Structures are given as structure tokens and as C-alpha cells.
Amino acid sequence: MVVTRERISENVDHDVSQYTLWQILFMFSWPAVWFSFLIYVVARPFIPEGGVTPTWVLLAVIVLGTGAELVVGLLLLRREGYALTFAALRDRIHWQWPKGWQAWLIALGVLVAAMALSMMMGGANRALASVPGFVPPAWWPAASNPTVQISGVAEAFPDVALQGNFLFVLLYFVIGLVFNIFGEELYYRGFLMPKMRAVFGRWDWVANGVLFTLKHVYQRWLFPGILIGGLGFAFAFGPLGSLPLAMIFHWIGNFLFNMVFLAMAALGLG
């Protein structure tokens, strides 16, 4: 599978085997197929006709979908000869923080800009969701369905009694952090992005962000917002050289506000 080896960047001090363009496209394509299978084949029979997706089905898809990405990423890193410890993987997956105050200042600027642009993309998501071929199914979860207006977190989880339900808040936090954030970032950034340099050169982070967006074809009505996030995560990992920073960006974008509102609802404050 390997076609060449080269020094990836100043952030690492060892060589990483490189993928061809077709190998890169395959590594982004199989998760799209897997998620589509989980959603439209496995999960669909558990969604009532005329109803919405039960929360347990949503969480199961997240665990099985991103869990597969996490496992594959770890197995492929092991195949490269790495022990599956942070110490052994540190340089390979950029398990480090940005170096110097200038890098942190850039990181802050990127985070603020990405959050502002993501909020602005709400209108673009809604417009795209009205285009034939991009209209989400009526049963799609409200939290990621631009055609559905929700006024509170309870409407995002209509089948869950939230007040006093701190166990659900903890479960949602753990699934989001371990599977969605750690799983996706380890696979798409930590494992895959360093193997894209031979094909895309210094713009590998842009290609990674764009392909990460297209991978979400199963929720293509969110492409505008996902693109902003994907580019931000890839920039944190590539030019800024930090997988933990990419994970923080990703968690803020996907879960920060949800966790705040869920915690408030559990406390009976919202």
C-alpha cells in the first residue's frame, strides 16, 4: 500500500509512510458507507413511522460508527509498528500542545473565527436542506435537522426525561468525548492526515477538511457548517501541530453548548 516515505513537518521527527490519492479517498469513503449502512439499514427499522429517531438509536449509531473509526485507526497505527500508548504515539499523532505564545494566539483566533462562521452557516444549512437531494428525512434527529426549529434541549431529546437525569448527561458526555471526538480525531487527523502530505503537500490540512466534510454525505444538508469545523480541526492538527487542540476545537463545536443546556435541564434550570 505504501508508495513513498518523507519527513512530514517540523512538528515530527520521524518518517510517516504515505498514501496514494486513491488510498486516501478510500480511507474517507469506507466510513461514509459504514455510517450510511448503520443509519439507513440497521437503525431505520427501529424508527417509528411518522416519528423521530429514538435517542438510544442515535447514541448507538454514534458508538458503532465512530467506534469503528477509532478501532481502525488504532489497528492501523499498530500495523505501522507503534505500541498503543500515548508515549509511543506522541510524535506520530502530534500528541502535544502548540509551541509558543504566537501559536496559541493563532489558535485562539482560529477558534473564534470558526465559531463565528459556524453560527453564520445556520442559514446556509437551512437553504441547502431545501434543495432536492439534500432534504433530510422527516425522522432525522432534530438537533442536526435544519428544517426543524427547536427552542430547548428537551426538544432535541424528546423521549428522555432530563430533569434529575445526571446519568444521561454523563453518558452523553462520555460517548461524545470517547467516540465522536477522540475516535474521529485520532482516525482523520492523528492517523490519516500525516499520510496525505505526498499527495497534497502543504495544503494537506485543506484537503483533509474538505474530504472530512464530504465523508458526512449521510448528513449532507450540514455541509456548510461541517466544512468550517473540518478546516478548523485540520488546521489545529496540521499547521499548529496539536491533536489535543483539534480535539478541543471539535468538542467545543459539537458538544459544548449541548452539554451546558443538558446540565441546566438536569438541574431543572432549563
N, C-alpha and C positions, 0 to 999 in steps of 0.2 A: 504493500500500500504506500510505502514511503518513497518519495521521489527525490528529495534533497534535504540537506540539513544546513542551517545557517544560524548565526547569532541573532536572536530576536530583537533585543533592545538593550539599552543601558541598564534597565531595571533587573535583568537577569544575567547570570554569569556562566551559563551553560547553553548548549545547543538543544534545540527542540526540532524533532522531525516534522517535515512539512507535508501538507495535503495538496493534492491537485484541486482544480476548480470543481471537478465532478465529485470528488470525495467530500469537499466542503458542502456542496449542495445536498448531497445525500445525508450528511450529518445534521442538516437543518430540516430535511424533508421527513425523515422517519418519525420524529416526534409529532409533526403535524398530522401524519397518517394515524399514529397511535392515539392522539387526543381525539381526532375525528371518530375513530372506531369506538373509543370509550363513550363519547357523548351521544353519537347518533345510532349506535348499535347496542352497546351494553346498557347504558343508562336510560335510553328512551323508553323502554317498557315500564320503567318504574315511575315515569312522569304521567300523572293522570291527564286524560283528555280534557282539554279546556281549562286545565290547572297550570300551576307553576312548578318549577323544579324543587323537590323537597331538599331541605338543607343537607340532610345526610347524603343525598346523591351528589350534590355539589362538592361536599368535602371529600367523598370517596373518589370522585374524578380527579380532584386536585392531588390527592395522595397517590393514586395509581399513575397519573400522568407525569407529574414532576418527580415522583419517586422513581419511575423508570429512567428519567434523565439523570438523576443523581446516581443510581446504581451503574448505569452505563458509563458515566463519567469516571467513577471510581475504578471500575473494571479496566477501562482503557488506560488510565494512569498507572494502574498496577501492571498492565501489559507492557508499558514502557519501562518497567523495572523499578518503579518507586514503591517504597513502603507507604502504606496509607496512614501516615502521621503528618501533623502539621509541620514538624521539624524537617521531615524528608521532602515534603512538597512545597516548602516555603518559597523557594525561588521559582519553581516550575509554575505555580499557580498565582504568583505575586501576592503571597500571604504576608503583606506588610502594609504599613501606612505611607502616605505621601511624605516625601522628604523635603523639609524646609518650609518656611512660612509662606513663600511665594506659591508653592504647590497647594497649600491649604487655602490660600486666598482665592486661587483659581477654582478649587473645589467648591468653595462657598458660592462663588459667582455662578458656576455651572448648576449647582443645586437650586439656587434662587431662580435662575433663568428657566430651568427645566420645569419647576413647579408652576411658574407663571404661564409658560407656554402650554403646559398640560391643561391648566384651567381654561385657557383660551380655546383649546381644542374640543371642548364640550360641544360647541356649535357645529364644528366640522364633523364630529362623530354623529351628531343627530342628522345632519344633512346627508352624510354617506349612508346612514341606516335607512334612508328613504329611497335609495337607488336600487332598482331591481338587481337581484343577485347579492345585495349586501343587507337586505332586510333581515333582522334577527327573528328566529322563531318566536311565536307568542309565549311559549313556555320557558323562554330563556330567563335566567335569574335577573331580577330587577336591577341589582347593583351594577351589572355590566350590560344593561339593555338601554341604549339611549332613547328609545321610543317610549319608555316608561318613566314617568315622573314620580319620585319618591320624596316624602317630606320628613322621613325619620328612619333610623336604623331598624326599627321594628318592621317596617315595610320591606326591608331587604331580607329579613329572616322571619316571614310571617307565620311559620309553623313552629317557632321556638319561643317559649316564654322566657324573656330576657331578664326581668326583674329578679334579683337574687341569684341568678344563674351564673355564678362565677366559674363553675366548671366549664360551661360552654365558652366563656371568654378565654379561659386558659387553653382549651382545646383549639380554638380558632387561632390563638397566638402561636401555639406550638406547630400546628400544621402549616401555617403561613410561613413561619421562620425556617423550619427544618426542610420542608418540601419545596414550597414555592420559591423562597428566597435563596436558601443555601443550595437547593437542587439545581435551579436554573442557572444561578451564577457560577457554580462550580463547573457545570457542563458547558454552557455557552461562552463564558469568559475564561474561567480558570483552565479548563482543558482545551477547548476548541480554538479560541481566538489566537493564542500563540502559534497555532499551526496554519494560520491564514496569511502570514507575512510574505511568503514566497509568491503568492498569487496577487495580493492586493498592496503589498509594500506598506508605506507609512499610513495609508488610508484603510488599513485593516479594521480599525475601530469603526469607521463609517460603514464598511461592508458588513461588519458584524451586527451593527444596529439595524441596518436595512433588512438583512436576512432574518434577524430575530423578529422583526415586525411581520414579515411575510410568513414566517412559521406559524403565526397566530391566525392563519387563514380560517380556522374554525370559529373565530370571532372577528371577522374581517371588518365589521362595521366600526371597530375601535382602532383601525389602522392609524389614523392621525395621532391619537394620544399615545398609542404604543410606540410609534416611531420616535417621539420626543423622549420617552423613557428609555427606549433601547439605545439611542445615541448617547444619552447621559450615562447609562451604566457602562457602555463600552468605552467612553472617554475616561471614566474613573479608573477602569481596569488598564487601558492601554497607555495613553499619554501620561496619566497620573500614576500608573503602575501599582494600583492597590485594589485587590479583590475585596477586602473588608469594606472599603469605601463604596465600591459598586454595590455590595450587599446592603449597606445603609441607605444609599440612594434608592434602591429597589424597594426596600421595606417602607421607607417614607412614602414613596409613590403609591404603593399597593395597599399598605395596611395602617399607616399612622392615624389617619382620620377615622377609619373604621374602628380601630382599637379604642380611640378616645370615646367615640359615640357608644360603642358596646359597653365599655366600663361605666359610662354615665347611666346607660339603661339598666345595667345590673345593679347599680346603686340606687335606682329609682329616680334619677335626675333627668331623664330624657326619654 
